[in-house]
Amino acid sequence: MGAHAAPWKGAVALEFHPLTLRQELAVEQLVSFHYFEYPKGYLFEGESHDFWELLYVDKGEVEVRADDRLLRLAQGSIVFHKPGEFHTVRVGEEHRPPNLIVVAFVCRSPLMDRLRDRTAALEETERAWLSMLLREGFASFQPPYHDPLVHELRRAPDAPPASEQMLRLSLELLLLSQIRKSGEPQRRTAAHAAQPLPAEGSDAMERLQAYIVERLQLGEAPTLDELCRSAHLGRSRLRELTQQHAGTGPTELVRRLRLDAAKSMIRERRYSLTEIADRLGYSSLHYFSRDFKRLTGMAPSEYGRTALAAAGLLPQPGPGKV
């Protein structure tokens, strides 16, 4: 028999048709990678951004506000912050100090819509993927990992082969697992109980107005972002609140309260108009007068004369005088 066996008699040539696998979700960019150990009393005043962020409670407890939701998260819980969502973190004296994994990333897959407003308690397999993500993140990037003000990712020169790809794959597996579960009813447990924002009514408005007045008394007009942080609300929810209870937007509300304070100061006659403008944070008397006339229909000096006359502190015209 020869060295090469003859082909099997009657063999049929097979045809192969490779199939390109569909990729329905891909993490395109990593924005930040953090592992925090927070003490009691810690407060992160909040932020919003145009990419996704996940927060996982590796140990302890934490309170998270996401737009108009107040979430108290225990160990093993995860929350997904959608793009544009204003979110804060607080560790109260009643909480066990937490360890948190926080990862921000860019993913434009339409499937991510299923994770909007989602909180969950991770299962064992998902925790394993998250553990791999954490391990590969530590291997891929240089510290610090615990500083909330440091977001620049610096590659570790001695990172093992394909560590960033391992991180991305473990993150994508976690996301896909949660997406598949998103259609299932969530078990309501203490681990991810979401409570409605207590500031739905007049109490929230009173606190917001008190904050604005306090800032105005310091000669500072709060910005829109500062108002959001004060109320722990996103811009759209803050606008809904002020429209509902004041009939106007938050920026216009600041103007109104600023002018109310100006009217009080004018009636008290303790300060000149220039001093009032300065005390209320106006850059000049001109801008103060323009703002005042726009809202009241009269100049500050005219309002002062009218207020004094109404109080009987100006001489009234005599007979035959106009």
Secondary structure, DSSP 8 states (H G I E B T S, - for coil): --SS----TT------------------EEEEEEEEE--TT-EEEEE--SSEEEEEEEESEEEEEETTEEEEEETTEEEEE-TT--EEEE--TTS---EEEEEEEE---GGGGGGTT-EEE--HHHHHHHHHHHHHHHHHB-S--S-TT-----B-TT--TTHHHHHHHHHHHHHHHHHHHTTS-----TTEEEEE-STTSHHHHHHHHHHHHHHHHTT----HHHHHHHHT--HHHHHHHHHHHHSS-HHHHHHHHHHHHHHHHHHHT-S-HHHHHHHTT-S-HHHHHHHHHHHHSS-HHHHHHHHHHHTT-S----TT--
